[in-house]
Amino acid sequence: MAQGGCVCGNIRYSIEGDAVKKALCHCLDCRKISGSTYSTNAIYQDSGFKVLQGTTKEHKKVADTGKEIISNFCGDCGSTMWRVGNSFPGLIIIKVGTLDDVNALGNAKPDAELFAPQRVEWVAEVPNAAQLKGMS
């Protein structure tokens, strides 16, 4: 079981099982959430997810897919930790950088890049990762 949380420590969560997919996302939402060129995500079955402490705030919007997506973040420090949506029922997108394990990002080599055509031109594609136009 992996655990994670926000930068201030007010929100804590756990996730069980293995990621069904590991993906970088180059969409504009993920750029804004991460404050960087893309986000690093691990996609899990939501049945293994549990909030251990605190209550997140939610931001709902219509994503690039045309479907609603909900970002869960800490109302105190602003860290987005996970996203859910009807584009991927039964799954939860964990922002890998919010996991406690210092090796989490190193172990999250993506098997896919989402919204790859939107990749910043100076960021190289990940070798052997599927280059997808959208979520799938």
N, C-alpha and C positions, 0 to 999 in steps of 0.2 A: 504494500500500500504506500502510495506517495502522498505527501502532504505539501501544502503551499499556503500562500496568503499574500496580503497586501504589504506594502513597504512599511506602514506604521504598525502592523501587527494586530489591528482590530478585527480583521476578517481572517478566518482560518478555514481551510477545506481539506478534504482527502479524496483521493481517487484510487479505485482498485482496478486491477486487470491491466491488460496491455492496450496500448493505443491501437486503434484500427487503422489509423493513417497519421502520418506526420507530414505537415505541409507548411511551406512558406506561403504567405498571402501578400500579394502586391496591390490589392485594391486600395482605393483612397481611404476608406474607413480604417483599415488596418494601419495605414501610414499615420493617420491622425491619432489613433489610439496609442501606437507605439512611439510616436514622435520621431520616427525613423523611416527607412526605405521600404520596410516590410515587417510583418510579424511572423514569429515562429510559433506554430500551433501543433498541439497533439490532440487528436480527436478520439474520444473514448465513448463507450456505451454509457449513457447517463445513469443506468442502474447502479453503477459503482461509485457514483459521486455523492458526497455528503458535506454539508456545511457544518463545521465543528464549532465555530464561534462567530458571533456578530451577524449583522444583517446588511446585505448589500443594497445599494441603490441600483435602479435599472434605467437604462436608456434604450428606448425602442425607436426603431426607424425602419424605413424600407431600404433594403440593401441593394447593391448592384444587380442582384438576381431578380429583383422585383418583388421579393417576399420580405416579410418582417423579420428582423433579427434583433435580439435583445442582448445588450452588453451589461454585465454585472460588474460593478465597481465599488470601491470603498468611498463612502461619502466624506470621509475625513482626508485621506491622502490622494484619492483620485485613481488609484491603481485599478485598471481593468484586469480581471482575473480569468473570466470565462464568458463565453457567448453561447446562446441557444437560439434556435429558430425553426420555423416549419419547413425550411429548405433541407434540413437534415434531422428528421424526427428520430427520437430515441438516442440521439448523440449529443455530446457536449464538447465544445471547443475550449480547451485549456490553453491559456497563454503560458508557454513553457517557461518564460522568464520569471513567473510567479511561483514556480515550484521551489522547495527548499534545497533540494539536492544540487550541490555546486556543479555536478556533472550532467544535470538535466539537459542543458542546451547542447553539450557535446554528444549526448546520446540521442538527440532528436534530429539526426540527419534526415532531411525530408525525402519522402518517396514521391512527392508531388509539389509543384509550384502552382498556386491558384492565381488567376488573373495575370498569367505570365506576360501577355502582350503589354501590360501596364508597367512592367519592370523598369526601373530606372536604368538608363542606357549604360551607366558605368558599373552596374552590378551584374556579374556573370551568372549564367544559369548553373544550377547545381547538377553536376554530372550524374547521369542515370535517373534523374527525377523526371517524372511525367510533366510536360509543360502544357498546362490546361488553360483554356480561354476564360473559364469561370470557376464555379465550385466543383464541377466534375467533368 
